[in-house]
Amino acid sequence: MIEKDGRSKDWVVWCRSREKDEEQRPFEVDGKEIFSNRSKQANPKAGEKTDKKGGKGQSVRWKARLLQGNIKCAGSEECASCWVHQDCHVADEQKAALNKAAGVSGGKDKCQVRLKGRERNYWMGTEIDMLGGYGFQGQVTAGDSSDKQGKMGAGYNNLRRTKKKQKCKVGREEEGCSSNRPELAAFLLALRDTLIEEPLLYLGDNQSLLKAVNRWIGEGGKAMLVGAPDADILAATIEILRKMFETGTATFLVKVKAHRTEPANEGADILADKAISDPKVCKECYQRTNRAVFTWKNCAARQRK
């Protein structure tokens, strides 16, 4: 807090911008404004996303975000300002970082598990903890896929080891795109990055992944890869699962609800989206098959395969 006698100079105030007819606030007497997005309210470019008051950027959290399970950032409806003491020096790089953060678009809020402090009760009541996920004695991982504009991406995230994350583009889009193929690719990334001897809990939001793997579990009819649309990825996945089974390693696949603030799954979703847009990300599982591919256009002039 700012001292009443005004001797403190080590302070930063982030607040709503003052309107012209409002009185001067106490910290403005000895302070200076280093950032304001007030200028963004005027003359938006054609096609630029704006909020109700004309400002651009998505830099604030949604109301009732914990109840809705929504971590997407919303458009700011108010102008914001940042004030420091008039004797405080702020580098141009720091000012540029503030402007960049306020103008970000289409981002998501950070979603992190905190099992200590005031957030513990919330995380202990989530679906994943009720299933024993946060107390699992092994690696807790999640994968997700992205299928946009004729491109496929896969992402894998490790909840215990935050630095162990991978993403890749998924090939063979010439034969048609689907969400099932990158979902399998994301699971394969998680298996490759986990030691054979480590128990694994995998969280996925796609039911087709569980159905594809379940055919190869236990006794029953003879399962074959002939005719499977993603046989190349499924074969590599089954081979790793076979090795884990032979060593007695437990592997669990759990279906979770999509976009419900599950940190590992949300992190994988972000990685999958970045895999498509980032030109530096490599492509995997790109070998074509001998299938005949037919293309046509529907009423909306969209090409289908």
N, C-alpha and C positions, 0 to 999 in steps of 0.2 A: 504494500500500500504506500501511497505517496504521503510523506510526512506533512503535517499541518503547517510547520514553520517554513516549508519550502526549501529546506537545505538539501534534500535528497535529489540527486541527479541521475541515479541509476534506476530508471523506470521506463516501462513501455506500456502504452495504453492502446488497445485495439477496441474500437467502438463504432457505433453507428454515426455516419456523417451528420454534422449539425446543419439544420435547415437555416435559411437566411433570416427568418423571423424568430429564431430561438436565441436565448441568451448564451453568452460565452460561458463555457464550462471552466471550472477551477484549474484543471491541468493545462488548459490552452494559454494561460497567462505567461508561464515560463516555458512552454513547449513549442514544438514545431511539427508540422505535418509532413511525414516522409512518404506517405502513400494514401491514395484515394482513388476509388474506381468510379468517382462521380462522372468523369469524362466519358465513361462507357455508356452512359445513358442516352447519349446523343448520336444521331445519324448512324444507325446500324447498317451494315452492308447488306446487299441483296442476298437473301437466302440464309442469313445468319440467324442462329437460334437466339431468341431473346426471352426474358421473363415477362411478367405482366406489366412491369414498369419500364420495359425497354432495355434493361441491363443484360449483358451477356455473361456467360460463364456459369459453371455448375460447381459451386464450392461450399455449399452448406448441406447439412444432414436433413433428411426427411423427418417430419414430425411423426411420433409414434413408431420410429424405425425398429425398435426392439419388438414391439407387438406384431408388426407386419413382416419382420424378417427382411427388411429392405436396406441394403447398404449402398445403393446408388446415390450419388450426390445430386441435389436439387439445385435449380437456378435461384440465385440470390435475388430477393425482392427489395432489399435495402442497400443503399450505398454504404460502404465501409471505409474507415480511415484508421491510420496508424500514427500515433503521436509519440515523440520522445522529447527529452529535455533539449532546449535550444543549444546547449553546449555539447551535446552528444554528436559524435561523427558517425555517419552511416555510409558505408561504401556503396558505390553504384551497383556492384554485383548483388548486394542484399536487396536493394530497391527493385532491381530487375526480377529477382526471385519472387518478391511479393506480387508484382504485376503478373507474372506467369502463373502463380498459384491461384490468383483471383480470377483469371481468365480461362482456367481449365474447363474442358467440355467433355461430357460423357464419361467421367471417371467414377470410381467407387471409393467409398471410405475404407480405411484399413480395418480389417476384421481379425483380431488377435484374441487368443484364449488367455485369460488371466485367472488362475486358480487361487490367487491370494488377494486379499483385500476385499473391497466392497463389491467387486464383480463376481466373486466366487459363487454366491448363491444363484446368480443368473445362469452361469455356465453349468452348475450342478443340476439345474432343472431342464436343460436342453435335451433334445432327442438323442444326441450322440452319447451324452453321459449316462442317460437311462439305459442305453444298450451296453454300457461299460467301456465306451471308447476312450475316454480320457484316463481311465485307469488300466488300460490294456498293457500287458507286459510284452511289448514288442514295438514294431514300427506301425504308426498310424498314418496311412497315406490316403490320397484321394486323387481322382483323375476326372477330367472333363473334356468335352469336345466342342468344336465350333465348325459350323457348316454355313458359309456365307459367300454369296456371289460366285458360286462354282469353285470354291476352294475349301479345303478341309484342314483343320489344325487340331492338335492334341496337346494337353498339358498335364503334368503330374506334379503334385505338391506333397511334401512330407511335413506333418505337423510337429514331429519331435525334432527333426533336423531341418531347420528353416533354410539352410543353404543348399539342401539337396532338393533341387527342383529342375525339371527339364521341360522343354517344349519342342515341337517339331511340326513341320508341314507333313501332311499325309498325302501320298501320291495316288495315282490311278484315277484322278478326277476325270480323265478322258472317257471313262466308262460309266460316269455318273457319280453324283455325290449323295451321301447319306450320313446320318448321324451315327449309325452303327459302326462303320469302319473306323473313324477317329476315336470312338469310345474304346474299341479293342486296342487301338494303338496306344492310348493313354495307359491302359492297364498293363500293356507290355513294357512301357517305359518304367512303371513302378516296379515291376518284377525284375527287370534288368538292374535296377539301382538298389536292390535289396539283397543282402547276403542270403544264401540258401539256408543257412542255419537260423536265421532270424524269423520269429513269428510275425505274420503280416496281417494287418487289418486294412482292407481297402474299401473306401467309401465311394460309391458311384450313384449318379442320379438317373441312370438309364437302365430300364428293366431288360432291354434286349441283351446287354452284356451278361447279366446273370443267367439268362436262358441259354445263351451260346455256350457258356462254360459248364453249365449244369448238365448238359448232354453227355459230358465226358467224365462225370463223377459217378462212382458206384457201379453196380451191376445192372444189366438190362440189355436192351437191343444193341446190336453192333453199330457203333457210331462211325461215320465215315466223313472225310473231308471232301469227297466228291460232290460237287454241286454247291458247296458252301461258297457264298459270294466273297468272303474275306478269308479264304483258306490259308493264304500266306501268313497273315498275322496270327490267325488262330493256331496254326501249327507251331510257331515259335512260342506262343503262350503256353500251349499244352506241354511242350518239352520242359519248360522251366518248372511248371507245376508238378510234373512227374518227378523231377529231381528233388523238389521240396518234399513231396510225399515219401520218397524213398528214405530221406534223412529224418523223417518224423516231424517235420516242421508244420505247424498249424498255419493255415491260410484261410482267412474269412473275407467274404465279399458281402457287403451290406448295402442295401438300397436306402438312400436318403432323399429327402425332398429337395428339389432344386431351388436355389436362391432363397434359403432360409437361414442366412447368417451362420452357416457351418464353415468355420475358417479354412479348413483344408480344401473343401469343395469349392469355395469361393475363390481361393487362391489359384486352384487349377483352372477355373473358368476364365480368370484374367489371363493366365498363361496361354490358354488355347486361343483366345482372341488375338493376343500379341503374336502368336506363331504365324497367323495368316498375314498380318500387316507388316511384320518385320522382314525386310528382304534378306537379312543376314542369317535367318534361321534356315537350317538345312531341311531337305525333304527326305522322308523315309518311306519304305513300303511303296515304291513307285513302279515296280515291275508289272507290265501289262500281261493280260491273259489272252487267250485265243477267242474270246467271246466276240460275237458280232454285235456292234453297237449301232442302234438306230436313233436318229435324231428327228425331231419335229418341233413345230411351233404351235402353241395354243392360241386361244382367242386374244390373249393379252400380248401376243408377239414375243413370248418368252420361250427360249429354246429348251427342250426337254430331251432326256436320253433314257 
